[in-house]
Amino acid sequence: MKATDVRAKSLDELRTELEGLKKEQFNLRFQKATGQLENTARVRQIRRDVARIQSIMREKRVTANA
C-alpha cells in the first residue's frame, strides 16, 4: 500500500482499513506461534501499513483542527 493511496481515502475508510489490518496482524501472530506461518514477509508489510495509516490519520486530524 502506497502513501498516496492512503492519503486519498477518508478517515472512515482508513479506520476500516486499519481494523482489517489489525485483525490480519493478529492472525499472522497466531500462525507464527503455532508454526503455520508461510509468508513471513507479510508480518513486516502489515506492521508498516499499520504505521503508515496511523501516521496519515494523525496528519488528517491535525490539519482538520488547525
PyMOL Python script that loads the backbone (N, CA, C, O; Angstrom):
from pymol import cmd

cmd.read_pdbstr("""\
ATOM      1  N   MET A   1       0.851  -1.166   0.000  1.00  0.00           N
ATOM      2  CA  MET A   1       0.000   0.000   0.000  1.00  0.00           C
ATOM      3  C   MET A   1       0.901   1.235   0.000  1.00  0.00           C
ATOM      4  O   MET A   1       1.820   1.349   0.812  1.00  0.00           O
ATOM      5  N   LYS A   2       0.628   2.138  -0.906  1.00  0.00           N
ATOM      6  CA  LYS A   2       1.429   3.353  -1.007  1.00  0.00           C
ATOM      7  C   LYS A   2       0.778   4.493  -0.221  1.00  0.00           C
ATOM      8  O   LYS A   2      -0.432   4.499   0.009  1.00  0.00           O
ATOM      9  N   ALA A   3       1.600   5.443   0.179  1.00  0.00           N
ATOM     10  CA  ALA A   3       1.108   6.569   0.962  1.00  0.00           C
ATOM     11  C   ALA A   3       0.106   7.391   0.167  1.00  0.00           C
ATOM     12  O   ALA A   3      -0.845   7.921   0.741  1.00  0.00           O
ATOM     13  N   THR A   4       0.298   7.508  -1.140  1.00  0.00           N
ATOM     14  CA  THR A   4      -0.637   8.284  -1.963  1.00  0.00           C
ATOM     15  C   THR A   4      -2.018   7.633  -1.973  1.00  0.00           C
ATOM     16  O   THR A   4      -3.038   8.322  -1.970  1.00  0.00           O
ATOM     17  N   ASP A   5      -2.042   6.304  -1.986  1.00  0.00           N
ATOM     18  CA  ASP A   5      -3.327   5.592  -1.933  1.00  0.00           C
ATOM     19  C   ASP A   5      -4.015   5.828  -0.583  1.00  0.00           C
ATOM     20  O   ASP A   5      -5.233   5.997  -0.520  1.00  0.00           O
ATOM     21  N   VAL A   6      -3.240   5.838   0.467  1.00  0.00           N
ATOM     22  CA  VAL A   6      -3.797   6.029   1.812  1.00  0.00           C
ATOM     23  C   VAL A   6      -4.316   7.457   1.961  1.00  0.00           C
ATOM     24  O   VAL A   6      -5.389   7.669   2.526  1.00  0.00           O
ATOM     25  N   ARG A   7      -3.570   8.426   1.465  1.00  0.00           N
ATOM     26  CA  ARG A   7      -3.987   9.828   1.594  1.00  0.00           C
ATOM     27  C   ARG A   7      -5.285  10.114   0.831  1.00  0.00           C
ATOM     28  O   ARG A   7      -6.010  11.046   1.180  1.00  0.00           O
ATOM     29  N   ALA A   8      -5.584   9.333  -0.195  1.00  0.00           N
ATOM     30  CA  ALA A   8      -6.787   9.545  -0.997  1.00  0.00           C
ATOM     31  C   ALA A   8      -8.049   9.081  -0.272  1.00  0.00           C
ATOM     32  O   ALA A   8      -9.158   9.438  -0.668  1.00  0.00           O
ATOM     33  N   LYS A   9      -7.887   8.292   0.782  1.00  0.00           N
ATOM     34  CA  LYS A   9      -9.044   7.758   1.495  1.00  0.00           C
ATOM     35  C   LYS A   9      -9.486   8.694   2.605  1.00  0.00           C
ATOM     36  O   LYS A   9      -8.707   9.507   3.103  1.00  0.00           O
ATOM     37  N   SER A  10     -10.764   8.565   2.988  1.00  0.00           N
ATOM     38  CA  SER A  10     -11.301   9.369   4.083  1.00  0.00           C
ATOM     39  C   SER A  10     -10.928   8.728   5.423  1.00  0.00           C
ATOM     40  O   SER A  10     -10.436   7.600   5.464  1.00  0.00           O
ATOM     41  N   LEU A  11     -11.167   9.453   6.507  1.00  0.00           N
ATOM     42  CA  LEU A  11     -10.847   8.921   7.839  1.00  0.00           C
ATOM     43  C   LEU A  11     -11.628   7.652   8.158  1.00  0.00           C
ATOM     44  O   LEU A  11     -11.096   6.730   8.777  1.00  0.00           O
ATOM     45  N   ASP A  12     -12.893   7.604   7.735  1.00  0.00           N
ATOM     46  CA  ASP A  12     -13.701   6.408   7.989  1.00  0.00           C
ATOM     47  C   ASP A  12     -13.152   5.205   7.236  1.00  0.00           C
ATOM     48  O   ASP A  12     -13.098   4.101   7.777  1.00  0.00           O
ATOM     49  N   GLU A  13     -12.744   5.418   5.991  1.00  0.00           N
ATOM     50  CA  GLU A  13     -12.163   4.333   5.207  1.00  0.00           C
ATOM     51  C   GLU A  13     -10.843   3.874   5.826  1.00  0.00           C
ATOM     52  O   GLU A  13     -10.534   2.682   5.833  1.00  0.00           O
ATOM     53  N   LEU A  14     -10.078   4.815   6.338  1.00  0.00           N
ATOM     54  CA  LEU A  14      -8.810   4.468   6.972  1.00  0.00           C
ATOM     55  C   LEU A  14      -9.026   3.676   8.250  1.00  0.00           C
ATOM     56  O   LEU A  14      -8.280   2.740   8.537  1.00  0.00           O
ATOM     57  N   ARG A  15     -10.038   4.045   9.017  1.00  0.00           N
ATOM     58  CA  ARG A  15     -10.349   3.295  10.245  1.00  0.00           C
ATOM     59  C   ARG A  15     -10.716   1.851   9.909  1.00  0.00           C
ATOM     60  O   ARG A  15     -10.274   0.916  10.577  1.00  0.00           O
ATOM     61  N   THR A  16     -11.525   1.682   8.871  1.00  0.00           N
ATOM     62  CA  THR A  16     -11.933   0.348   8.444  1.00  0.00           C
ATOM     63  C   THR A  16     -10.727  -0.457   7.975  1.00  0.00           C
ATOM     64  O   THR A  16     -10.573  -1.625   8.332  1.00  0.00           O
ATOM     65  N   GLU A  17      -9.878   0.171   7.178  1.00  0.00           N
ATOM     66  CA  GLU A  17      -8.671  -0.483   6.686  1.00  0.00           C
ATOM     67  C   GLU A  17      -7.748  -0.873   7.848  1.00  0.00           C
ATOM     68  O   GLU A  17      -7.186  -1.968   7.861  1.00  0.00           O
ATOM     69  N   LEU A  18      -7.601   0.023   8.808  1.00  0.00           N
ATOM     70  CA  LEU A  18      -6.755  -0.233   9.972  1.00  0.00           C
ATOM     71  C   LEU A  18      -7.297  -1.404  10.789  1.00  0.00           C
ATOM     72  O   LEU A  18      -6.533  -2.249  11.256  1.00  0.00           O
ATOM     73  N   GLU A  19      -8.588  -1.448  10.953  1.00  0.00           N
ATOM     74  CA  GLU A  19      -9.211  -2.547  11.694  1.00  0.00           C
ATOM     75  C   GLU A  19      -8.933  -3.884  11.011  1.00  0.00           C
ATOM     76  O   GLU A  19      -8.610  -4.871  11.673  1.00  0.00           O
ATOM     77  N   GLY A  20      -9.061  -3.910   9.687  1.00  0.00           N
ATOM     78  CA  GLY A  20      -8.788  -5.137   8.942  1.00  0.00           C
ATOM     79  C   GLY A  20      -7.334  -5.567   9.052  1.00  0.00           C
ATOM     80  O   GLY A  20      -7.041  -6.754   9.197  1.00  0.00           O
ATOM     81  N   LEU A  21      -6.429  -4.605   8.983  1.00  0.00           N
ATOM     82  CA  LEU A  21      -5.007  -4.917   9.100  1.00  0.00           C
ATOM     83  C   LEU A  21      -4.663  -5.433  10.491  1.00  0.00           C
ATOM     84  O   LEU A  21      -3.841  -6.338  10.634  1.00  0.00           O
ATOM     85  N   LYS A  22      -5.287  -4.862  11.512  1.00  0.00           N
ATOM     86  CA  LYS A  22      -5.033  -5.315  12.884  1.00  0.00           C
ATOM     87  C   LYS A  22      -5.496  -6.766  13.068  1.00  0.00           C
ATOM     88  O   LYS A  22      -4.832  -7.556  13.739  1.00  0.00           O
ATOM     89  N   LYS A  23      -6.641  -7.107  12.466  1.00  0.00           N
ATOM     90  CA  LYS A  23      -7.137  -8.481  12.545  1.00  0.00           C
ATOM     91  C   LYS A  23      -6.189  -9.431  11.823  1.00  0.00           C
ATOM     92  O   LYS A  23      -5.888 -10.520  12.312  1.00  0.00           O
ATOM     93  N   GLU A  24      -5.725  -9.002  10.655  1.00  0.00           N
ATOM     94  CA  GLU A  24      -4.791  -9.837   9.901  1.00  0.00           C
ATOM     95  C   GLU A  24      -3.475  -9.996  10.673  1.00  0.00           C
ATOM     96  O   GLU A  24      -2.887 -11.078  10.690  1.00  0.00           O
ATOM     97  N   GLN A  25      -3.027  -8.932  11.298  1.00  0.00           N
ATOM     98  CA  GLN A  25      -1.804  -8.980  12.084  1.00  0.00           C
ATOM     99  C   GLN A  25      -1.951  -9.975  13.244  1.00  0.00           C
ATOM    100  O   GLN A  25      -1.031 -10.739  13.536  1.00  0.00           O
ATOM    101  N   PHE A  26      -3.100  -9.955  13.889  1.00  0.00           N
ATOM    102  CA  PHE A  26      -3.365 -10.906  14.972  1.00  0.00           C
ATOM    103  C   PHE A  26      -3.306 -12.335  14.455  1.00  0.00           C
ATOM    104  O   PHE A  26      -2.683 -13.200  15.070  1.00  0.00           O
ATOM    105  N   ASN A  27      -3.961 -12.579  13.319  1.00  0.00           N
ATOM    106  CA  ASN A  27      -3.977 -13.918  12.743  1.00  0.00           C
ATOM    107  C   ASN A  27      -2.573 -14.381  12.363  1.00  0.00           C
ATOM    108  O   ASN A  27      -2.228 -15.547  12.553  1.00  0.00           O
ATOM    109  N   LEU A  28      -1.764 -13.464  11.823  1.00  0.00           N
ATOM    110  CA  LEU A  28      -0.400 -13.826  11.454  1.00  0.00           C
ATOM    111  C   LEU A  28       0.436 -14.164  12.693  1.00  0.00           C
ATOM    112  O   LEU A  28       1.239 -15.097  12.668  1.00  0.00           O
ATOM    113  N   ARG A  29       0.245 -13.402  13.775  1.00  0.00           N
ATOM    114  CA  ARG A  29       0.959 -13.705  15.013  1.00  0.00           C
ATOM    115  C   ARG A  29       0.560 -15.073  15.549  1.00  0.00           C
ATOM    116  O   ARG A  29       1.390 -15.822  16.064  1.00  0.00           O
ATOM    117  N   PHE A  30      -0.715 -15.382  15.421  1.00  0.00           N
ATOM    118  CA  PHE A  30      -1.208 -16.675  15.870  1.00  0.00           C
ATOM    119  C   PHE A  30      -0.594 -17.794  15.033  1.00  0.00           C
ATOM    120  O   PHE A  30      -0.182 -18.822  15.569  1.00  0.00           O
ATOM    121  N   GLN A  31      -0.533 -17.588  13.708  1.00  0.00           N
ATOM    122  CA  GLN A  31       0.067 -18.578  12.820  1.00  0.00           C
ATOM    123  C   GLN A  31       1.549 -18.776  13.140  1.00  0.00           C
ATOM    124  O   GLN A  31       2.054 -19.898  13.106  1.00  0.00           O
ATOM    125  N   LYS A  32       2.233 -17.687  13.449  1.00  0.00           N
ATOM    126  CA  LYS A  32       3.652 -17.780  13.787  1.00  0.00           C
ATOM    127  C   LYS A  32       3.851 -18.590  15.058  1.00  0.00           C
ATOM    128  O   LYS A  32       4.766 -19.409  15.140  1.00  0.00           O
ATOM    129  N   ALA A  33       2.997 -18.363  16.046  1.00  0.00           N
ATOM    130  CA  ALA A  33       3.112 -19.061  17.319  1.00  0.00           C
ATOM    131  C   ALA A  33       2.861 -20.559  17.167  1.00  0.00           C
ATOM    132  O   ALA A  33       3.458 -21.369  17.875  1.00  0.00           O
ATOM    133  N   THR A  34       1.978 -20.921  16.243  1.00  0.00           N
ATOM    134  CA  THR A  34       1.662 -22.336  16.047  1.00  0.00           C
ATOM    135  C   THR A  34       2.531 -22.985  14.981  1.00  0.00           C
ATOM    136  O   THR A  34       2.400 -24.180  14.714  1.00  0.00           O
ATOM    137  N   GLY A  35       3.426 -22.197  14.363  1.00  0.00           N
ATOM    138  CA  GLY A  35       4.329 -22.754  13.359  1.00  0.00           C
ATOM    139  C   GLY A  35       3.707 -22.937  11.991  1.00  0.00           C
ATOM    140  O   GLY A  35       4.224 -23.705  11.180  1.00  0.00           O
ATOM    141  N   GLN A  36       2.613 -22.253  11.717  1.00  0.00           N
ATOM    142  CA  GLN A  36       1.919 -22.400  10.438  1.00  0.00           C
ATOM    143  C   GLN A  36       2.131 -21.219   9.497  1.00  0.00           C
ATOM    144  O   GLN A  36       1.559 -21.195   8.407  1.00  0.00           O
ATOM    145  N   LEU A  37       2.936 -20.248   9.893  1.00  0.00           N
ATOM    146  CA  LEU A  37       3.158 -19.056   9.086  1.00  0.00           C
ATOM    147  C   LEU A  37       4.064 -19.394   7.904  1.00  0.00           C
ATOM    148  O   LEU A  37       5.174 -19.896   8.084  1.00  0.00           O
ATOM    149  N   GLU A  38       3.580 -19.113   6.694  1.00  0.00           N
ATOM    150  CA  GLU A  38       4.359 -19.414   5.500  1.00  0.00           C
ATOM    151  C   GLU A  38       5.012 -18.161   4.931  1.00  0.00           C
ATOM    152  O   GLU A  38       6.179 -18.198   4.541  1.00  0.00           O
ATOM    153  N   ASN A  39       4.280 -17.055   4.877  1.00  0.00           N
ATOM    154  CA  ASN A  39       4.811 -15.826   4.296  1.00  0.00           C
ATOM    155  C   ASN A  39       5.259 -14.902   5.429  1.00  0.00           C
ATOM    156  O   ASN A  39       4.479 -14.081   5.912  1.00  0.00           O
ATOM    157  N   THR A  40       6.503 -15.038   5.842  1.00  0.00           N
ATOM    158  CA  THR A  40       6.998 -14.259   6.975  1.00  0.00           C
ATOM    159  C   THR A  40       7.142 -12.779   6.631  1.00  0.00           C
ATOM    160  O   THR A  40       7.091 -11.938   7.528  1.00  0.00           O
ATOM    161  N   ALA A  41       7.317 -12.449   5.379  1.00  0.00           N
ATOM    162  CA  ALA A  41       7.465 -11.050   4.966  1.00  0.00           C
ATOM    163  C   ALA A  41       6.161 -10.285   5.155  1.00  0.00           C
ATOM    164  O   ALA A  41       6.175  -9.062   5.296  1.00  0.00           O
ATOM    165  N   ARG A  42       5.054 -10.984   5.160  1.00  0.00           N
ATOM    166  CA  ARG A  42       3.750 -10.332   5.315  1.00  0.00           C
ATOM    167  C   ARG A  42       3.625  -9.663   6.680  1.00  0.00           C
ATOM    168  O   ARG A  42       2.956  -8.637   6.801  1.00  0.00           O
ATOM    169  N   VAL A  43       4.255 -10.224   7.704  1.00  0.00           N
ATOM    170  CA  VAL A  43       4.210  -9.641   9.050  1.00  0.00           C
ATOM    171  C   VAL A  43       4.803  -8.234   9.012  1.00  0.00           C
ATOM    172  O   VAL A  43       4.214  -7.291   9.541  1.00  0.00           O
ATOM    173  N   ARG A  44       5.949  -8.100   8.397  1.00  0.00           N
ATOM    174  CA  ARG A  44       6.614  -6.793   8.297  1.00  0.00           C
ATOM    175  C   ARG A  44       5.797  -5.822   7.459  1.00  0.00           C
ATOM    176  O   ARG A  44       5.688  -4.643   7.795  1.00  0.00           O
ATOM    177  N   GLN A  45       5.227  -6.315   6.376  1.00  0.00           N
ATOM    178  CA  GLN A  45       4.420  -5.478   5.487  1.00  0.00           C
ATOM    179  C   GLN A  45       3.188  -4.937   6.218  1.00  0.00           C
ATOM    180  O   GLN A  45       2.851  -3.760   6.088  1.00  0.00           O
ATOM    181  N   ILE A  46       2.533  -5.786   6.971  1.00  0.00           N
ATOM    182  CA  ILE A  46       1.348  -5.367   7.730  1.00  0.00           C
ATOM    183  C   ILE A  46       1.729  -4.323   8.759  1.00  0.00           C
ATOM    184  O   ILE A  46       1.039  -3.314   8.904  1.00  0.00           O
ATOM    185  N   ARG A  47       2.834  -4.556   9.484  1.00  0.00           N
ATOM    186  CA  ARG A  47       3.275  -3.623  10.513  1.00  0.00           C
ATOM    187  C   ARG A  47       3.549  -2.242   9.922  1.00  0.00           C
ATOM    188  O   ARG A  47       3.193  -1.228  10.522  1.00  0.00           O
ATOM    189  N   ARG A  48       4.168  -2.201   8.770  1.00  0.00           N
ATOM    190  CA  ARG A  48       4.454  -0.923   8.124  1.00  0.00           C
ATOM    191  C   ARG A  48       3.185  -0.253   7.594  1.00  0.00           C
ATOM    192  O   ARG A  48       3.053   0.969   7.662  1.00  0.00           O
ATOM    193  N   ASP A  49       2.262  -1.044   7.072  1.00  0.00           N
ATOM    194  CA  ASP A  49       0.999  -0.470   6.593  1.00  0.00           C
ATOM    195  C   ASP A  49       0.209   0.132   7.749  1.00  0.00           C
ATOM    196  O   ASP A  49      -0.392   1.197   7.604  1.00  0.00           O
ATOM    197  N   VAL A  50       0.206  -0.542   8.891  1.00  0.00           N
ATOM    198  CA  VAL A  50      -0.493  -0.027  10.072  1.00  0.00           C
ATOM    199  C   VAL A  50       0.117   1.308  10.482  1.00  0.00           C
ATOM    200  O   VAL A  50      -0.603   2.272  10.741  1.00  0.00           O
ATOM    201  N   ALA A  51       1.435   1.360  10.539  1.00  0.00           N
ATOM    202  CA  ALA A  51       2.117   2.599  10.922  1.00  0.00           C
ATOM    203  C   ALA A  51       1.835   3.711   9.920  1.00  0.00           C
ATOM    204  O   ALA A  51       1.621   4.859  10.309  1.00  0.00           O
ATOM    205  N   ARG A  52       1.832   3.378   8.644  1.00  0.00           N
ATOM    206  CA  ARG A  52       1.569   4.374   7.602  1.00  0.00           C
ATOM    207  C   ARG A  52       0.165   4.947   7.738  1.00  0.00           C
ATOM    208  O   ARG A  52      -0.027   6.160   7.650  1.00  0.00           O
ATOM    209  N   ILE A  53      -0.813   4.075   7.952  1.00  0.00           N
ATOM    210  CA  ILE A  53      -2.198   4.518   8.089  1.00  0.00           C
ATOM    211  C   ILE A  53      -2.360   5.381   9.338  1.00  0.00           C
ATOM    212  O   ILE A  53      -3.026   6.415   9.294  1.00  0.00           O
ATOM    213  N   GLN A  54      -1.753   4.962  10.456  1.00  0.00           N
ATOM    214  CA  GLN A  54      -1.870   5.741  11.681  1.00  0.00           C
ATOM    215  C   GLN A  54      -1.240   7.122  11.517  1.00  0.00           C
ATOM    216  O   GLN A  54      -1.778   8.112  12.013  1.00  0.00           O
ATOM    217  N   SER A  55      -0.118   7.193  10.832  1.00  0.00           N
ATOM    218  CA  SER A  55       0.556   8.478  10.613  1.00  0.00           C
ATOM    219  C   SER A  55      -0.296   9.413   9.769  1.00  0.00           C
ATOM    220  O   SER A  55      -0.419  10.598  10.078  1.00  0.00           O
ATOM    221  N   ILE A  56      -0.874   8.888   8.722  1.00  0.00           N
ATOM    222  CA  ILE A  56      -1.679   9.722   7.829  1.00  0.00           C
ATOM    223  C   ILE A  56      -2.986  10.117   8.491  1.00  0.00           C
ATOM    224  O   ILE A  56      -3.484  11.220   8.267  1.00  0.00           O
ATOM    225  N   MET A  57      -3.551   9.224   9.310  1.00  0.00           N
ATOM    226  CA  MET A  57      -4.753   9.587  10.051  1.00  0.00           C
ATOM    227  C   MET A  57      -4.455  10.742  11.002  1.00  0.00           C
ATOM    228  O   MET A  57      -5.261  11.662  11.140  1.00  0.00           O
ATOM    229  N   ARG A  58      -3.302  10.694  11.651  1.00  0.00           N
ATOM    230  CA  ARG A  58      -2.916  11.775  12.555  1.00  0.00           C
ATOM    231  C   ARG A  58      -2.721  13.073  11.779  1.00  0.00           C
ATOM    232  O   ARG A  58      -3.150  14.133  12.233  1.00  0.00           O
ATOM    233  N   GLU A  59      -2.085  13.003  10.624  1.00  0.00           N
ATOM    234  CA  GLU A  59      -1.901  14.193   9.785  1.00  0.00           C
ATOM    235  C   GLU A  59      -3.245  14.823   9.447  1.00  0.00           C
ATOM    236  O   GLU A  59      -3.414  16.039   9.535  1.00  0.00           O
ATOM    237  N   LYS A  60      -4.192  13.986   9.063  1.00  0.00           N
ATOM    238  CA  LYS A  60      -5.525  14.484   8.680  1.00  0.00           C
ATOM    239  C   LYS A  60      -6.234  15.137   9.863  1.00  0.00           C
ATOM    240  O   LYS A  60      -6.891  16.166   9.708  1.00  0.00           O
ATOM    241  N   ARG A  61      -6.097  14.531  11.058  1.00  0.00           N
ATOM    242  CA  ARG A  61      -6.735  15.122  12.235  1.00  0.00           C
ATOM    243  C   ARG A  61      -6.093  16.452  12.601  1.00  0.00           C
ATOM    244  O   ARG A  61      -6.790  17.397  12.972  1.00  0.00           O
ATOM    245  N   VAL A  62      -4.773  16.533  12.499  1.00  0.00           N
ATOM    246  CA  VAL A  62      -4.073  17.767  12.845  1.00  0.00           C
ATOM    247  C   VAL A  62      -4.432  18.884  11.871  1.00  0.00           C
ATOM    248  O   VAL A  62      -4.662  20.017  12.296  1.00  0.00           O
ATOM    249  N   THR A  63      -4.485  18.589  10.582  1.00  0.00           N
ATOM    250  CA  THR A  63      -4.823  19.633   9.601  1.00  0.00           C
ATOM    251  C   THR A  63      -6.290  20.031   9.721  1.00  0.00           C
ATOM    252  O   THR A  63      -6.644  21.174   9.433  1.00  0.00           O
ATOM    253  N   ALA A  64      -7.146  19.104  10.143  1.00  0.00           N
ATOM    254  CA  ALA A  64      -8.557  19.453  10.305  1.00  0.00           C
ATOM    255  C   ALA A  64      -8.766  20.371  11.502  1.00  0.00           C
ATOM    256  O   ALA A  64      -9.662  21.215  11.490  1.00  0.00           O
ATOM    257  N   ASN A  65      -7.950  20.211  12.525  1.00  0.00           N
ATOM    258  CA  ASN A  65      -8.078  21.038  13.727  1.00  0.00           C
ATOM    259  C   ASN A  65      -7.352  22.370  13.609  1.00  0.00           C
ATOM    260  O   ASN A  65      -7.621  23.290  14.381  1.00  0.00           O
ATOM    261  N   ALA A  66      -6.456  22.480  12.672  1.00  0.00           N
ATOM    262  CA  ALA A  66      -5.681  23.726  12.531  1.00  0.00           C
ATOM    263  C   ALA A  66      -6.402  24.799  11.758  1.00  0.00           C
ATOM    264  O   ALA A  66      -5.865  25.890  11.568  1.00  0.00           O
TER     265      ALA A  66
END
""", "prot")
cmd.dss("prot")
cmd.show_as("cartoon", "prot")
cmd.util.cbc("prot")
cmd.orient("prot")
